[in-house]
Amino acid sequence: YDTAIYKNKLKKNGVRVVSATENIADSPEGIILESVLEGMAEFYSKELSQKVSRGMNETALKCNSCGGKIPLGYKIKNKKFVVDEVTAPIVVEAFERYANGETITKICEIFNDRGFRTTNGAKFNRSSFRGMFHNERYIGVYKYKDIKIEGGVPAIISKETFDMVQKRLKMNAYAPAKNKAKVE
């Protein structure tokens, strides 16, 4: 589609497109040959996309890493998620502090004062915990698109602690500006 549009624009402006790899004549036979070659290229692209998707799904069914950002507390070993003994305690502490009533702002302050960093090497901020506290991977759930496998990764957090954090997050979602108010 794009090829046809841009070739037409170029033709209107007096530019002739010549292939460096195929010797395509400027005749009716050349037009059909060029269409077949473009169709083959599109077919190859779609087929490759299907194969990659199928491969990624097979990788996910084995609970292997499919790439992307690795959550704090984990590392990849032999394509599998394993607990990172260095950063996992940070995750445990964050969940426990929040479940026990500390604010995210206070947790950020404590972690940054102690020199802890996110997976990107940045200081913690409120957004750092938004993804962490909702990530079911910390209770052992492997997710990739529609694939969800309980026990697919090693759990760092207990289900009870995770549920307490979810309950508190839900409760705080109903009072988002509570901490900004001057008067209760």
N, CA, C and O of each residue as an XYZ file, in Angstrom:
736
protein
N       0.834     -1.195      0.000
C       0.000      0.000      0.000
C       0.872      1.249      0.000
O       0.699      2.143     -0.828
N       1.815      1.296      0.946
C       2.719      2.453      1.019
C       3.555      2.581     -0.262
O       3.779      3.683     -0.763
N       4.007      1.442     -0.777
C       4.820      1.455     -1.995
C       4.061      2.111     -3.138
O       4.600      2.963     -3.843
N       2.816      1.712     -3.316
C       2.001      2.256     -4.410
C       1.800      3.757     -4.236
O       1.914      4.511     -5.202
N       1.504      4.194     -3.026
C       1.268      5.626     -2.775
C       2.520      6.443     -3.077
O       2.464      7.441     -3.795
N       3.650      6.009     -2.520
C       4.865      6.800     -2.683
C       5.424      6.740     -4.102
O       5.982      7.724     -4.589
N       5.281      5.601     -4.764
C       5.719      5.538     -6.165
C       4.873      6.468     -7.022
O       5.382      7.117     -7.936
N       3.580      6.530     -6.720
C       2.688      7.427     -7.461
C       3.087      8.885     -7.235
O       3.117      9.671     -8.182
N       3.393      9.250     -5.992
C       3.821     10.619     -5.680
C       5.122     10.962     -6.406
O       5.281     12.051     -6.958
N       6.048      9.999     -6.389
C       7.320     10.230     -7.073
C       7.117     10.387     -8.577
O       7.733     11.249     -9.203
N       6.244      9.546     -9.161
C       5.971      9.601    -10.600
C       5.373     10.947    -10.989
O       5.721     11.513    -12.025
N       4.460     11.462    -10.141
C       3.840     12.776    -10.410
C       4.860     13.899    -10.375
O       4.681     14.933    -11.018
N       5.944     13.687     -9.612
C       6.996     14.699     -9.509
C       8.170     14.418    -10.443
O       9.242     15.006    -10.302
N       7.957     13.517    -11.393
C       8.962     13.268    -12.420
C      10.119     12.383    -11.981
O      11.174     12.395    -12.614
N       9.945     11.625    -10.921
C      11.009     10.744    -10.431
C      10.666      9.309    -10.810
O       9.543      8.850    -10.598
N      11.635      8.618    -11.365
C      11.459      7.220    -11.755
C      12.174      6.338    -10.744
O      13.348      6.554    -10.445
N      11.465      5.343    -10.216
C      12.041      4.433     -9.231
C      12.633      3.240     -9.971
O      11.957      2.594    -10.771
N      13.907      2.957     -9.692
C      14.593      1.841    -10.328
C      15.134      0.926     -9.232
O      15.784      1.389     -8.294
N      14.865     -0.363     -9.353
C      15.332     -1.323     -8.366
C      16.803     -1.645     -8.597
O      17.235     -1.866     -9.728
N      17.556     -1.667     -7.515
C      18.976     -1.998     -7.605
C      19.184     -3.511     -7.585
O      20.229     -3.996     -8.018
N      18.190     -4.267     -7.082
C      18.358     -5.714     -6.951
C      17.593     -6.510     -8.004
O      18.023     -7.602     -8.376
N      16.474     -5.988     -8.488
C      15.706     -6.683     -9.532
C      15.688     -5.845    -10.811
O      15.527     -4.625    -10.763
N      15.852     -6.498    -11.925
C      15.804     -5.808    -13.213
C      14.361     -5.870    -13.721
O      13.992     -6.774    -14.471
N      13.562     -4.900    -13.304
C      12.142     -4.877    -13.657
C      11.941     -3.874    -14.780
O      12.244     -2.689    -14.647
N      11.421     -4.383    -15.892
C      11.181     -3.536    -17.060
C      10.000     -2.605    -16.802
O       9.133     -2.893    -15.977
N       9.981     -1.491    -17.519
C       8.886     -0.524    -17.404
C       7.813     -0.866    -18.437
O       7.526     -0.085    -19.344
N       7.222     -2.067    -18.272
C       6.229     -2.571    -19.218
C       5.104     -3.219    -18.418
O       5.203     -3.330    -17.196
N       4.033     -3.651    -19.089
C       2.952     -4.334    -18.367
C       3.446     -5.568    -17.612
O       2.981     -5.851    -16.508
N       4.398     -6.309    -18.213
C       4.956     -7.475    -17.528
C       5.725     -7.069    -16.271
O       5.700     -7.778    -15.265
N       6.406     -5.928    -16.334
C       7.161     -5.407    -15.197
C       6.241     -5.020    -14.053
O       6.570     -5.205    -12.881
N       5.073     -4.474    -14.415
C       4.099     -4.079    -13.384
C       3.623     -5.307    -12.615
O       3.573     -5.283    -11.385
N       3.278     -6.370    -13.319
C       2.801     -7.581    -12.642
C       3.924     -8.240    -11.846
O       3.674     -8.753    -10.755
N       5.151     -8.241    -12.359
C       6.291     -8.810    -11.648
C       6.551     -8.045    -10.349
O       6.786     -8.638     -9.296
N       6.502     -6.716    -10.452
C       6.711     -5.886     -9.262
C       5.618     -6.150     -8.209
O       5.915     -6.207     -7.015
N       4.380     -6.309     -8.637
C       3.270     -6.604     -7.717
C       3.474     -7.948     -7.027
O       3.233     -8.083     -5.828
N       3.924     -8.945     -7.800
C       4.177    -10.275     -7.223
C       5.298    -10.186     -6.192
O       5.185    -10.766     -5.113
N       6.378     -9.469     -6.507
C       7.494     -9.329     -5.567
C       7.058     -8.611     -4.291
O       7.454     -9.002     -3.193
N       6.241     -7.560     -4.430
C       5.735     -6.845     -3.250
C       4.822     -7.750     -2.435
O       4.879     -7.729     -1.205
N       3.984     -8.541     -3.090
C       3.105     -9.486     -2.399
C       3.902    -10.539     -1.646
O       3.558    -10.900     -0.520
N       4.982    -11.038     -2.275
C       5.840    -12.028     -1.615
C       6.503    -11.426     -0.374
O       6.629    -12.088      0.656
N       6.920    -10.175     -0.485
C       7.560     -9.507      0.657
C       6.560     -9.348      1.805
O       6.907     -9.560      2.966
N       5.330     -8.976      1.482
C       4.309     -8.834      2.528
C       3.978    -10.189      3.151
O       3.807    -10.291      4.365
N       3.887    -11.229      2.320
C       3.638    -12.585      2.823
C       4.747    -13.005      3.785
O       4.473    -13.540      4.859
N       5.995    -12.763      3.399
C       7.133    -13.123      4.246
C       7.049    -12.403      5.598
O       7.298    -12.998      6.646
N       6.697    -11.121      5.555
C       6.599    -10.328      6.774
C       5.502    -10.864      7.707
O       5.723    -10.995      8.911
N       4.334    -11.170      7.160
C       3.221    -11.693      7.963
C       3.552    -13.078      8.513
O       3.251    -13.379      9.668
N       4.170    -13.917      7.688
C       4.526    -15.266      8.119
C       5.558    -15.202      9.254
O       5.465    -15.943     10.233
N       6.531    -14.313      9.108
C       7.552    -14.141     10.141
C       6.908    -13.667     11.449
O       7.277    -14.132     12.527
N       5.957    -12.755     11.353
C       5.240    -12.262     12.522
C       4.524    -13.401     13.244
O       4.564    -13.480     14.472
N       3.872    -14.278     12.490
C       3.184    -15.433     13.080
C       4.179    -16.363     13.780
O       3.920    -16.835     14.887
N       5.299    -16.618     13.139
C       6.298    -17.513     13.723
C       6.874    -16.936     15.011
O       7.081    -17.663     15.983
N       7.131    -15.638     15.017
C       7.670    -14.990     16.212
C       6.641    -15.052     17.342
O       6.991    -15.360     18.482
N       5.374    -14.763     17.033
C       4.321    -14.828     18.054
C       4.179    -16.239     18.609
O       4.036    -16.423     19.818
N       4.218    -17.226     17.736
C       4.115    -18.616     18.171
C       5.298    -18.978     19.072
O       5.124    -19.639     20.096
N       6.493    -18.546     18.690
C       7.689    -18.806     19.486
C       7.623    -18.128     20.845
O       8.025    -18.715     21.849
N       7.123    -16.900     20.889
C       6.992    -16.181     22.159
C       5.977    -16.876     23.063
O       6.188    -16.971     24.272
N       4.876    -17.362     22.483
C       3.880    -18.085     23.280
C       4.459    -19.387     23.827
O       4.200    -19.743     24.977
N       5.230    -20.094     23.024
C       5.868    -21.332     23.499
C       6.858    -21.029     24.623
O       6.951    -21.772     25.600
N       7.587    -19.938     24.473
C       8.519    -19.517     25.513
C       7.758    -19.207     26.796
O       8.188    -19.586     27.885
N       6.629    -18.518     26.666
C       5.814    -18.160     27.828
C       5.231    -19.399     28.500
O       5.166    -19.459     29.728
N       4.811    -20.376     27.727
C       4.243    -21.597     28.310
C       5.278    -22.361     29.138
O       4.923    -23.136     30.025
N       6.561    -22.136     28.841
C       7.643    -22.752     29.621
C       8.048    -21.858     30.795
O       8.968    -22.186     31.544
N       7.348    -20.718     30.949
C       7.639    -19.722     31.991
C       9.046    -19.143     31.863
O       9.664    -18.770     32.860
N       9.547    -19.070     30.634
C      10.843    -18.447     30.381
C      10.653    -16.958     30.164
O       9.543    -16.507     29.879
N      11.713    -16.201     30.294
C      11.659    -14.764     30.063
C      11.410    -14.487     28.580
O      12.057    -15.069     27.709
N      10.471    -13.596     28.311
C      10.178    -13.183     26.932
C      10.773    -11.812     26.639
O      10.365    -11.142     25.690
N      11.736    -11.398     27.453
C      12.346    -10.091     27.264
C      11.615     -9.042     28.076
O      10.754     -9.364     28.895
N      11.956     -7.805     27.851
C      11.330     -6.720     28.594
C      12.055     -6.447     29.898
O      13.091     -7.039     30.203
N      11.475     -5.531     30.655
C      12.063     -5.098     31.915
C      11.899     -6.180     32.980
O      10.805     -6.710     33.173
N      12.973     -6.497     33.654
C      12.943     -7.497     34.721
C      12.586     -6.771     36.020
O      13.241     -5.797     36.387
N      11.551     -7.243     36.712
C      11.136     -6.560     37.942
C      12.212     -6.633     39.025
O      12.992     -7.582     39.096
N      12.225     -5.609     39.855
C      13.146     -5.564     40.986
C      12.928     -6.814     41.834
O      11.789     -7.186     42.116
N      13.998     -7.447     42.233
C      13.898     -8.651     43.054
C      14.147     -9.926     42.273
O      14.295    -10.999     42.859
N      14.194     -9.814     40.947
C      14.431    -10.982     40.106
C      15.646    -10.759     39.221
O      16.075     -9.629     38.990
N      16.184    -11.861     38.736
C      17.200    -11.840     37.688
C      16.920    -13.042     36.799
O      16.163    -13.935     37.182
N      17.515    -13.073     35.632
C      17.299    -14.160     34.680
C      18.519    -15.077     34.712
O      19.661    -14.635     34.585
N      18.240    -16.372     34.886
C      19.307    -17.370     34.863
C      18.789    -18.542     34.045
O      17.752    -19.121     34.370
N      19.508    -18.891     32.984
C      19.088    -19.952     32.064
C      17.669    -19.716     31.548
O      16.860    -20.641     31.477
N      17.383    -18.474     31.192
C      16.097    -18.034     30.633
C      14.947    -18.026     31.640
O      13.824    -17.675     31.279
N      15.200    -18.400     32.879
C      14.161    -18.467     33.916
C      14.311    -17.310     34.895
O      15.408    -16.796     35.113
N      13.175    -16.910     35.485
C      13.209    -15.920     36.553
C      13.671    -16.604     37.839
O      13.129    -17.636     38.235
N      14.664    -16.024     38.474
C      15.123    -16.512     39.774
C      15.192    -15.314     40.720
O      15.342    -14.172     40.285
N      15.081    -15.590     41.999
C      15.115    -14.525     42.998
C      16.527    -13.964     43.084
O      17.501    -14.710     43.188
N      16.622    -12.642     43.039
C      17.903    -11.946     43.204
C      18.073    -11.661     44.699
O      17.355    -10.838     45.266
N      19.022    -12.345     45.325
C      19.205    -12.225     46.771
C      19.573    -10.810     47.209
O      19.374    -10.450     48.369
N      20.106    -10.009     46.293
C      20.511     -8.644     46.637
C      19.304     -7.712     46.679
O      19.173     -6.916     47.609
N      18.418     -7.799     45.683
C      17.314     -6.838     45.595
C      15.978     -7.361     46.116
O      15.077     -6.563     46.375
N      15.822     -8.663     46.276
C      14.557     -9.213     46.770
C      14.198     -8.691     48.163
O      13.026     -8.407     48.410
N      15.157     -8.552     49.081
C      14.796     -8.004     50.394
C      14.210     -6.586     50.329
O      13.413     -6.206     51.186
N      14.600     -5.816     49.327
C      14.048     -4.471     49.143
C      12.557     -4.580     48.823
O      11.742     -3.825     49.353
N      12.215     -5.519     47.958
C      10.817     -5.733     47.575
C      10.006     -6.191     48.782
O       8.911     -5.687     49.028
N      10.542     -7.139     49.527
C       9.855     -7.655     50.714
C       9.612     -6.522     51.711
O       8.516     -6.378     52.252
N      10.646     -5.728     51.942
C      10.521     -4.613     52.892
C       9.484     -3.601     52.421
O       8.701     -3.099     53.228
N       9.470     -3.296     51.130
C       8.498     -2.326     50.598
C       7.073     -2.823     50.824
O       6.219     -2.071     51.296
N       6.813     -4.086     50.488
C       5.477     -4.650     50.674
C       5.091     -4.657     52.152
O       3.971     -4.282     52.500
N       6.001     -5.077     53.013
C       5.690     -5.169     54.441
C       5.442     -3.789     55.047
O       4.522     -3.613     55.846
N       6.256     -2.822     54.670
C       6.073     -1.462     55.197
C       4.710     -0.904     54.771
O       3.992     -0.319     55.582
N       4.362     -1.088     53.497
C       3.089     -0.545     53.016
C       1.914     -1.300     53.652
O       0.916     -0.687     54.030
N       2.031     -2.607     53.769
C       0.966     -3.411     54.389
C       0.776     -3.028     55.855
O      -0.329     -3.133     56.387
N       1.846     -2.586     56.505
C       1.774     -2.196     57.916
C       1.411     -0.731     58.126
O       1.460     -0.242     59.255
N       1.048     -0.028     57.062
C       0.511      1.321     57.212
C       1.402      2.477     56.829
O       0.953      3.622     56.876
N       2.651      2.232     56.450
C       3.506      3.348     56.047
C       3.072      3.864     54.680
O       2.548      3.110     53.860
N       3.292      5.137     54.443
C       2.923      5.727     53.155
C       4.007      5.442     52.124
O       5.160      5.171     52.461
N       3.611      5.510     50.874
C       4.583      5.303     49.787
C       5.646      6.395     49.834
O       6.822      6.124     49.591
N       5.245      7.613     50.141
C       6.200      8.719     50.223
C       7.267      8.437     51.279
O       8.455      8.670     51.054
N       6.832      7.934     52.430
C       7.768      7.624     53.514
C       8.715      6.483     53.104
O       9.912      6.528     53.392
N       8.165      5.463     52.431
C       8.995      4.334     51.976
C      10.039      4.825     50.970
O      11.196      4.407     51.014
N       9.625      5.703     50.074
C      10.573      6.284     49.099
C      11.707      6.997     49.831
O      12.882      6.811     49.516
N      11.340      7.803     50.796
C      12.327      8.570     51.553
C      13.326      7.639     52.249
O      14.536      7.860     52.187
N      12.810      6.601     52.911
C      13.667      5.644     53.625
C      14.603      4.926     52.647
O      15.805      4.828     52.891
N      14.043      4.424     51.536
C      14.852      3.677     50.566
C      15.917      4.551     49.919
O      17.056      4.118     49.749
N      15.556      5.771     49.558
C      16.519      6.668     48.925
C      17.623      7.074     49.903
O      18.784      7.205     49.513
N      17.257      7.276     51.180
C      18.263      7.603     52.197
C      19.249      6.454     52.399
O      20.422      6.681     52.697
N      18.774      5.230     52.237
C      19.632      4.057     52.400
C      20.395      3.715     51.121
O      21.184      2.770     51.107
N      20.169      4.475     50.045
C      20.911      4.270     48.805
C      20.338      3.208     47.887
O      20.993      2.811     46.923
N      19.122      2.735     48.165
C      18.484      1.750     47.281
C      18.120      2.412     45.958
O      17.832      3.608     45.907
N      18.137      1.622     44.892
C      17.787      2.131     43.569
C      16.831      1.167     42.877
O      16.758     -0.013     43.219
N      16.099      1.693     41.898
C      15.178      0.875     41.099
C      15.983      0.031     40.120
O      17.210      0.122     40.085
N      15.301     -0.791     39.322
C      15.999     -1.613     38.326
C      16.704     -0.752     37.285
O      17.671     -1.191     36.662
N      16.223      0.469     37.097
C      16.856      1.386     36.140
C      18.010      2.157     36.754
O      18.685      2.918     36.062
N      18.246      1.967     38.053
C      19.317      2.686     38.727
C      18.903      4.067     39.210
O      19.745      4.848     39.653
N      17.611      4.376     39.127
C      17.109      5.683     39.543
C      16.666      5.636     41.007
O      16.499      4.562     41.584
N      16.480      6.821     41.594
C      15.942      6.894     42.941
C      14.469      6.475     42.911
O      13.787      6.606     41.895
N      14.007      5.975     44.042
C      12.596      5.587     44.149
C      11.713      6.829     44.204
O      12.075      7.842     44.803
N      10.552      6.730     43.569
C       9.520      7.755     43.686
C       8.173      7.040     43.785
O       8.124      5.811     43.745
N       7.100      7.780     43.912
C       5.787      7.157     44.098
C       5.446      6.202     42.951
O       4.836      5.156     43.176
N       5.831      6.551     41.745
C       5.531      5.706     40.580
C       6.290      4.385     40.620
O       5.837      3.388     40.059
N       7.439      4.378     41.281
C       8.239      3.152     41.365
C       7.445      2.027     42.011
O       7.625      0.857     41.675
N       6.571      2.386     42.937
C       5.832      1.381     43.689
C       4.491      1.028     43.051
O       3.919     -0.014     43.368
N       3.987      1.865     42.172
C       2.699      1.603     41.529
C       2.738      0.266     40.785
O       1.860     -0.577     40.970
N       3.749      0.077     39.952
C       3.885     -1.180     39.226
C       4.259     -2.335     40.131
O       3.769     -3.452     39.961
N       5.132     -2.067     41.096
C       5.595     -3.120     41.997
C       4.430     -3.694     42.801
O       4.274     -4.912     42.879
N       3.622     -2.838     43.392
C       2.559     -3.305     44.273
C       1.419     -4.010     43.534
O       0.632     -4.724     44.155
N       1.324     -3.819     42.219
C       0.282     -4.500     41.438
C       0.802     -5.734     40.705
O       0.020     -6.465     40.098
N       2.102     -5.973     40.754
C       2.725     -7.045     39.976
C       2.543     -8.405     40.659
O       3.136     -8.673     41.704
N       1.709     -9.257     40.047
C       1.429    -10.580     40.610
C       2.624    -11.531     40.510
O       2.619    -12.599     41.122
N       3.622    -11.157     39.762
C       4.810    -11.998     39.658
C       5.438    -12.190     41.038
O       6.033    -13.232     41.314
N       5.304    -11.183     41.902
C       5.887    -11.276     43.238
C       5.237    -12.363     44.101
O       5.814    -12.772     45.109
N       4.042    -12.835     43.719
C       3.422    -13.949     44.447
C       3.502    -15.240     43.630
O       2.835    -16.226     43.946
N       4.329    -15.225     42.569
C       4.600    -16.447     41.814
C       3.783    -16.636     40.559
O       3.803    -17.721     39.978
N       3.058    -15.607     40.115
C       2.217    -15.737     38.925
C       2.996    -15.256     37.699
O       3.444    -14.111     37.646
N       3.151    -16.147     36.717
C       3.810    -15.794     35.448
C       2.738    -15.306     34.486
O       1.717    -15.971     34.306
N       2.960    -14.140     33.861
C       1.988    -13.590     32.910
C       2.698    -13.179     31.630
O       3.776    -12.584     31.653
N       2.065    -13.512     30.520
C       2.494    -13.019     29.217
C       1.262    -12.992     28.328
O       0.709    -14.041     27.998
N       0.837    -11.813     27.945
C      -0.390    -11.621     27.164
C      -1.546    -12.361     27.839
O      -1.896    -12.028     28.972
N      -2.147    -13.349     27.183
C      -3.279    -14.087     27.752
C      -2.847    -15.288     28.588
O      -3.684    -15.966     29.182
N      -1.560    -15.547     28.634
C      -1.048    -16.710     29.366
C      -0.796    -16.309     30.819
O      -0.095    -15.336     31.098
N      -1.380    -17.076     31.735
C      -1.217    -16.821     33.172
C      -0.993    -18.166     33.846
O      -1.855    -19.044     33.794
N       0.179    -18.328     34.487
C       0.540    -19.605     35.104
C       0.881    -19.377     36.576
O       1.870    -18.724     36.912
N       0.028    -19.938     37.446
C       0.270    -19.858     38.894
C       1.518    -20.688     39.213
O       1.660    -21.809     38.726
N       2.408    -20.142     40.021
C       3.623    -20.854     40.398
C       4.661    -20.919     39.292
O       5.600    -21.711     39.370
N       4.504    -20.099     38.268
C       5.433    -20.104     37.138
C       6.764    -19.441     37.421
O       7.743    -19.669     36.710
N       6.803    -18.617     38.465
C       8.047    -17.974     38.896
C       8.146    -18.115     40.416
O       7.125    -18.293     41.082
N       9.338    -18.041     40.966
C       9.447    -18.126     42.428
C       8.819    -16.893     43.087
O       9.067    -15.763     42.668
N       8.017    -17.121     44.105
C       7.364    -16.021     44.825
C       8.356    -15.342     45.771
O       9.202    -15.993     46.383
N       8.230    -14.035     45.872
C       9.046    -13.264     46.804
C       8.175    -12.825     47.988
O       8.648    -12.717     49.120
N       6.913    -12.581     47.704
C       5.974    -12.060     48.691
C       4.917    -13.120     48.991
O       4.516    -13.869     48.100
N       4.471    -13.184     50.230
C       3.384    -14.112     50.569
C       2.071    -13.574     49.997
O       1.904    -12.367     49.822
N       1.164    -14.470     49.715
C      -0.151    -14.090     49.175
C      -0.882    -13.181     50.172
O      -1.570    -12.245     49.765
N      -0.739    -13.448     51.448
C      -1.415    -12.653     52.477
C      -0.922    -11.202     52.456
O      -1.724    -10.268     52.487
N       0.395    -11.021     52.402
C       0.960     -9.668     52.353
C       0.517     -8.958     51.080
O       0.144     -7.785     51.115
N       0.559     -9.669     49.954
C       0.134     -9.086     48.678
C      -1.323     -8.634     48.762
O      -1.667     -7.539     48.316
N      -2.179     -9.486     49.339
C      -3.600     -9.149     49.453
C      -3.824     -7.950     50.377
O      -4.696     -7.120     50.123
N      -3.033     -7.865     51.450
C      -3.146     -6.703     52.344
C      -2.783     -5.416     51.610
O      -3.439     -4.388     51.778
N      -1.730     -5.483     50.794
C      -1.305     -4.319     50.014
C      -2.392     -3.943     48.996
O      -2.685     -2.762     48.813
N      -2.988     -4.939     48.337
C      -4.045     -4.665     47.358
C      -5.243     -4.001     48.032
O      -5.839     -3.072     47.485
N      -5.590     -4.486     49.224
C      -6.718     -3.921     49.970
C      -6.433     -2.462     50.328
O      -7.304     -1.602     50.201
N      -5.212     -2.194     50.772
C      -4.844     -0.822     51.144
C      -4.795      0.088     49.915
O      -5.228      1.238     49.982
N      -4.272     -0.416     48.796
C      -4.243      0.371     47.555
C      -5.654      0.729     47.116
O      -5.921      1.858     46.702
N      -6.549     -0.241     47.209
C      -7.942     -0.016     46.812
C      -8.599      1.017     47.725
O      -9.331      1.893     47.263
N      -8.330      0.902     49.021
C      -8.889      1.843     49.983
C      -8.364      3.260     49.714
O      -9.128      4.224     49.764
N      -7.067      3.384     49.432
C      -6.481      4.693     49.177
C      -6.903      5.277     47.836
O      -6.837      6.490     47.637
N      -7.332      4.425     46.923
C      -7.795      4.918     45.616
C      -9.070      5.736     45.774
O      -9.352      6.611     44.955
N      -9.845      5.456     46.825
C     -11.084      6.198     47.056
C     -10.842      7.542     47.728
O     -11.738      8.385     47.759
N      -9.642      7.753     48.268
C      -9.306      9.019     48.929
C      -7.966      9.511     48.421
O      -7.028      9.654     49.206
N      -7.849      9.781     47.096
C      -6.536     10.098     46.526
C      -5.908     11.390     47.036
O      -4.682     11.495     47.059
N      -6.708     12.381     47.447
C      -6.131     13.656     47.863
C      -6.119     13.807     49.378
O      -5.901     14.906     49.889
N      -6.351     12.722     50.093
C      -6.425     12.764     51.552
C      -5.175     13.372     52.169
O      -5.268     14.186     53.088
N      -4.020     12.988     51.675
C      -2.761     13.483     52.256
C      -2.468     14.931     51.925
O      -1.607     15.543     52.557
N      -3.164     15.495     50.949
C      -2.931     16.883     50.559
C      -3.818     17.848     51.341
O      -3.568     19.053     51.353
N      -4.858     17.318     51.994
C      -5.803     18.185     52.698
C      -5.160     18.800     53.936
O      -4.392     18.143     54.640
N      -5.479     20.059     54.192
C      -4.979     20.748     55.384
C      -5.747     20.307     56.612
O      -5.207     20.236     57.717
N      -7.031     20.009     56.393
C      -7.899     19.594     57.488
C      -8.523     18.256     57.097
O      -8.934     18.066     55.953
N      -8.592     17.327     58.060
C      -9.171     15.986     57.789
C     -10.618     16.135     57.351
O     -11.286     15.138     57.077
